[in-house]
């Protein structure tokens, strides 16, 4: 995965949905305690493969 270990801490100009998508793809964000595994049901409900 190309995004693994990409640190998006402090990234601006993205929506919460975009930030969560990046986290699911393997990026890290040290400013939040979000667990990408918790987001998988959301993406499944939206029909997005994560």
N, C-alpha and C positions, 0 to 999 in steps of 0.2 A: 504494500500500500504506500503510495507516494506521500500521503499526509501523516504517516506515523511519526510521532515525536515532534511535529511542527507545533511550535508554541504560539498560540493565538492570544495570549494574555495581553490585554490592553488594546486589542483590535477594535477599531471604531468603524462606523459606516455600514454595519451589517445588522440585520434584524435578529431577534431572538431565535426565530426559526432557522435562519442561516447559521447562526452560531451553534445551535444544537445539531444541525446537519454536519457541520465540521467536526464536532465532538464525536459523533457516531462514526465518522470516517477515520478517526484515530488521532485527531489533534489533541493537544492538551491546553487547558486554560487554568492557570494557577490562581486566578481571581475568583473562581467559583468552585463550589463543591459538587457540581453536576456530575452524575454518573451516567455515561452514555447508555449503559444497559437499561437504565430506567426509561429511556426515551424510545426504546424499540417498539413498545405497544403503540405509542403515538404514531410512529412512522408506518406501522402495519395498518393502523386504522385509516391512514391517508393513502394506502396503497403504494408506499415507497419502500423499496427493498433497501435494507441497511446492513 
